[in-house]
Amino acid sequence: MLIREITVTPVAFRDPPLLNAAGVHQPWALRTVVEVVTDEGLTGLGETYGDLDHLDEVRRAATALVGLDVYRHNDLYAAVARSVGDAVVTDRHGLIGAATREKTVDRVFSPFEVACLDIKGKAAGRPVVDLLGGRVRDAVPYSAYLFYKWAGHPGEAEDAFGAALDPEGLVEQARLFVDRYGFRSIKLKGGVLPPMEEADGIRALRDAFPGHPLRLDPNAVWSVETSIEVGRALDGVLEYLEDPTEGIDGMARVAAEAPMPLATNMCVVTPGHLAPAIERRAIGVLLIDHHYWGGLLRSSHIATLCATFGIELSMHSNSHLGISLAAMTHLAAATPAITHACDTHTPWQAGQDVVAPGALRFVDGAVPVPDGPGLGVELDRDALAVMNEQYEKCGIRARDDATYMRAFEPSFSTRRPRW
């Protein structure tokens, strides 16, 4: 079954002012929707990042893939690698680990691989989860993903989520998400306030939700010493502490002293990082992300390797739409080693999506594997057209949390360590 054509559509959707170590989210988040059409008339969907340098690489790869067989996974990957050449797409916002050529190839390849799996599932009349080995769970648990945030973007009205700048605000935000979606675990994006203030926020969440596992992610802006201090202060409170400090060496030093497992989606982001991380015992949990680990199949291979060495798995997220949520759900449903609830930004999108409603829903904090063949989702073409028009008009072409933050706080710095 040959690829006849590929359509690449950049989209933009509204994003709240979510604070993080790199600054604050801009009013518009960017994504790219990929549609692969075969000579037999089947269409597969993929979704990826929307920054212009990445979008250019995706468009170049799309041209290189026309005429290839959707079943020739290795040929498809090799064609993407050739199209990327020596290019390295920079991680502009500094939250998902170092940029390498290997990671660039994997992140460009990922949406095409997902789309081809969608096609193969449709051709076989089977869901993608069956192509990944079959389901080990019928629904995938996700976490309430909390952020410190402003009440609204400066100059705009307060948004539906309101402000969260102290423990009380975090508890109110968590209650909104838990009541609405049924989440049974909670993650806080840290690296915003002084570390012990964020520890106070975690304790407030523990008191308000005593049965919910808790996580804290300061995106590597703490020193080794601060990381150890906070880890000890939150002994018995955290399920895991995610990326408290920078690099495999730094994480290994903290892991030797902290009382809870350390997790990462920053110091281990390609297969080449696994050997030194394992040797140094730097991490206990890896947050897999098919968007930059090369798709669903390559992510499942990494999951098997991690299980061999006793590394537990969760799943990383950044601002995404329903195609990605469907792909994440199929992957997690087929991966026994994912034993922690996965991250998702879906609640922050407030119903904005490019997939037709009904296929994806939260039930008691989990997303049931979509019914139907392939990914089990279909494009809402009217919504796609609206979001593409928003992309053309919004003026944003790359995520830049730091520059947006400096428009309101000129002294803001992204230095590491910050504390």
C-alpha positions, -999 to +999 in steps of 0.1 A: +000+000+000+018+031-012+016+067+001-001+088-026-001+122-009+006+138+025-011+170+038+007+190+065-015+215+083-003+239+111-029+249+137-031+272+167-055+271+196-059+291+228-036+284+257-039+297+293-010+316+309+006+285+325+038+293+344+069+271+343+106+272+346+110+286+311+085+314+315+048+314+307+027+299+279+017+323+252-019+329+243-017+305+213-003+270+213+010+255+180+006+220+166+009+203+132-016+178+118-004+152+093-027+133+069-012+104+050-034+092+020-027+058+003-033+046-032-061+025-018-079+055-004-071+050+033-061+081+053-040+081+085-036+109+110-006+121+130+001+151+152+033+168+162+049+201+173+041+233+155+073+254+158+083+267+124+117+250+122+101+217+131+072+223+107+097+229+078+114+196+085+080+178+086+071+193+052+104+183+038+100+147+050+064+146+037+077+151+002+103+124+007+078+098+018+054+100-012+055+067-031+068+045-002+049+016+012+032+022+046+043-013+057+080-006+052+086+010+085+124+009+082+123+024+047+101+052+060+125+060+088+155+060+065+138+084+042+130+108+070+166+105+082+179+114+047+155+144+045+166+157+079+203+154+070+225+171+096+197+194+109+191+197+146+158+212+157+164+232+188+143+227+219+135+264+222+116+262+255+141+241+273+116+217+289+120+184+269+158+178+270+188+184+249+185+187+211+204+161+191+202+149+154+189+115+166+161+132+185+154+155+155+149+125+132+127+107+157+105+137+163+101+143+126+094+107+119+068+102+147+037+117+132+042+098+099+047+065+118+015+072+138-004+080+106+008+048+090-002+027+120-036+044+117-038+033+081-027-003+089-052-006+116-080+006+093-068-018+066-069-047+091-101-036+108-082-035+141-073-008+166-037+004+168-034-011+203-036-045+186-007-036+163+014-029+194+009-063+210-027-060+222-042-043+252-031-050+287-057-024+300-090-012+286-086+024+298-054+045+305-052+065+337-041+101+334-031+126+361-045+160+369-017+183+356-016+214+377+002+247+369+009+279+387-009+304+365-021+339+362-059+346+362-057+354+325-033+367+299-024+403+306-049+427+290-075+399+288-104+389+310-099+362+336-101+328+320-123+298+331-095+284+353-087+315+373-054+322+391-033+297+410-003+314+427-004+298+462-014+266+479-050+275+481-052+283+444-035+249+436-060+230+457-089+248+440-075+240+406-070+204+415-105+201+428-118+215+395-099+189+376-106+160+399-144+168+401-146+172+363-124+144+351-122+120+380-083+121+381-068+099+408-033+112+408-019+148+407+012+164+391+024+199+398+046+218+373+071+235+395+103+256+390+082+288+394+083+297+430+111+292+456+113+255+462+100+253+497+070+273+487+063+247+461+068+220+488+041+238+508+018+236+477+024+198+475+016+194+512-016+213+508-025+190+479-017+160+501-040+173+529-068+180+504-064+147+484-049+122+508-055+092+486-040+107+454-003+100+444+015+133+440+044+144+417+064+176+414+084+187+383+106+218+385+122+212+351+158+210+363+161+245+377+172+234+412+208+227+423+218+193+435+218+205+470+184+221+468+170+190+451+182+168+480+168+192+506+134+194+490+134+156+484+140+150+521+114+175+531+088+157+510+097+122+522+066+100+522+046+127+503+057+123+466+052+093+443+082+106+424+102+138+419+107+147+383+138+164+369+147+183+400+182+191+386+200+191+353+218+163+336+225+126+343+254+133+366+233+158+387+203+135+388+226+106+399+239+126+428+203+135+439+191+099+434+217+087+458+203+109+486+166+115+478+141+092+496+118+089+465+124+078+429+135+104+404+118+106+371+128+123+338+118+134+304+148+158+302+181+140+309+171+108+290+155+117+257+172+093+232+184+057+234+220+068+237+212+084+271+199+052+286+233+034+292+249+062+313+216+068+332+214+031+340+250+029+350+248+059+373+214+048+387+202+084+379+165+076+374+138+053+386+110+064+362+112+074+326+085+095+311+082+082+276+069+104+248+063+090+213+066+125+198+103+125+203+112+089+208+104+081+172+067+070+174+047+042+190+068+012+179+101+027+189+086+038+222+074+003+230+109-010+223+123+016+249+096+004+273+108-032+271+144-021+276+135+000+306+116-029+322+147-051+318+167-027+340+140-020+365+131+015+353+094+023+357+074+042+331+050+070+329+042+092+299+052+128+292+029+154+277+030+189+264+001+210+249-015+186+225-048+178+207-069+146+203-048+128+177-019+128+201-042+118+230-055+088+210-020+077+201-008+081+237-038+060+249-032+032+224+005+031+234-001+031+271-029+005+267-004-019+251+026-013+274+026-034+306+056-014+319+036+019+321+025+015+358+021+052+366-007+074+354+002+094+323+005+131+319-019+150+297-027+187+289-061+179+275-081+197+302-063+229+295-075+229+259-110+234+272-127+214+245-107+228+216-098+199+192-094+188+156-110+154+161-147+148+160-162+146+195-172+113+211-143+091+205-122+103+234-135+108+269-124+107+305-140+081+328-128+082+365-096+098+354-089+074+326-094+074+288-109+042+274-092+029+243-111+044+214-135+020+196-130+014+159-101+006+136-068+025+136-066+053+161-103+053+164-106+091+158-116+112+127-108+147+118-133+175+124-125+194+092-144+225+102-124+227+134-092+220+115-100+249+091-107+272+120-075+263+138-055+267+106-069+301+102-060+309+138-024+298+130-022+321+100-036+351+120-020+347+155+015+357+145+032+331+166+056+308+148+075+292+176+068+286+213+089+311+234+078+311+270+108+332+281+103+361+257+066+362+265+074+363+303+099+391+298+073+413+282+057+415+317+087+407+340+118+421+322+142+406+348+130+371+343+160+347+338+161+311+326+195+304+343+201+270+358+203+263+386+179+291+397+177+279+433 
